[in-house]
Amino acid sequence: MIKPWYSLLFLGLLLANCHSHKVTQKPIIFDETRKQLTLEYLEEHYELKQDEPTIDPKMVVVHWTIIPTMQKTFDAFNRSTLPSWRPKIQSASGLNVSSQYLIAQDGTTYQLLPDTIMARHVIGLNHCAIGIENVGGGGMPLTKAQLRSNTALIKKLAEKYPIEYVIGHYEYQNFIGHPLWKETDANYLTQKSDPSKAFMADLRKRLKRLGFKAVPEKAVGSPKDEG
């Protein structure tokens, strides 16, 4: 006969398994063009000459997309080269933007690239950052389901990699001058407000027990972020 406490333990493990965070594979194109552009980006912007476009994850950067649907966001990331309507960042590289993960408004999590393949999603830090894009932003607020999925995904990533920081995209300029910052072009900066300070505050409350490092204070004289 199974003792009562064994029964409770088994039930707890069963429930934990039933509520485990599912990640759906939905890979974007990673052809020879994207690979070469990624290798060029690593060398030109970070002075990292590599045979493969791999990264050593030390942080997670959380974003929102502004694009209102998961499929339209996926389509925007899927091509290897940057579209012509983004001239502000096209001058830095023809590599299209993307991220390793994309989370829909209902919380469904999609993996677009392997964790350790570089995605272009954050200036100065792509060489060490896993990106999580969340569908929404602006007039379409991020959801509680997305908050839960971000929390679960980041906990998983922290079990696999030595993640030191979890930051909102709007905080990336705080790393200028930090040992992780590698951008060679001092003029290549954009102003960001995603995924909102409120979303990051809620996310950090849920991740507090993991003990991530605090975001550095912005250096005096650094450009101010939006919002």
HUVENWO-V498184 format. One record per backbone hydrogen bond with DSSP energy under -1.0 kcal/mol. NH is the residue of the N-H (numbers start at 0). CO is the residue of the C=O. Records with the same first field share a line. If there is no record, write none. Layout:
BEGIN
NH = CO, CO
END
This chain:
BEGIN
6 = 2
7 = 3
8 = 4
9 = 5
10 = 6
11 = 7
12 = 8
13 = 9
14 = 10
15 = 11
16 = 12
17 = 13
18 = 14
19 = 16
23 = 108
25 = 110
27 = 111
34 = 30
35 = 31
36 = 32
37 = 33
38 = 34
39 = 35
40 = 36
41 = 37
42 = 38
43 = 39
44 = 40
45 = 41
46 = 42
47 = 41
53 = 51
54 = 115
55 = 126
57 = 127
58 = 127
59 = 164
60 = 129
61 = 166
62 = 131
64 = 133
65 = 135
66 = 64
72 = 68
73 = 69
74 = 70
75 = 71
76 = 72
77 = 73
81 = 93
85 = 82
89 = 85
90 = 86
91 = 88
92 = 88
95 = 79
97 = 119
100 = 130
101 = 109
102 = 132
103 = 107
106 = 103
109 = 101
110 = 23
111 = 99
112 = 99
116 = 113
117 = 52
120 = 118
124 = 121
127 = 124
129 = 58
131 = 60
132 = 100
134 = 102
136 = 139
139 = 136
146 = 142
147 = 143
148 = 144
149 = 145
150 = 146
151 = 147
152 = 148
153 = 149
154 = 150
155 = 151
156 = 152
157 = 153
158 = 154
159 = 155
160 = 156
162 = 160
163 = 57
164 = 57
166 = 59
168 = 61
169 = 193
170 = 167
171 = 168
173 = 170
174 = 171
175 = 172
177 = 174
180 = 177
181 = 123
183 = 44
187 = 184
188 = 186
195 = 192
199 = 195
200 = 196
201 = 197
202 = 198
203 = 199
204 = 200
205 = 201
206 = 202
209 = 206
210 = 207
212 = 163
221 = 218
END
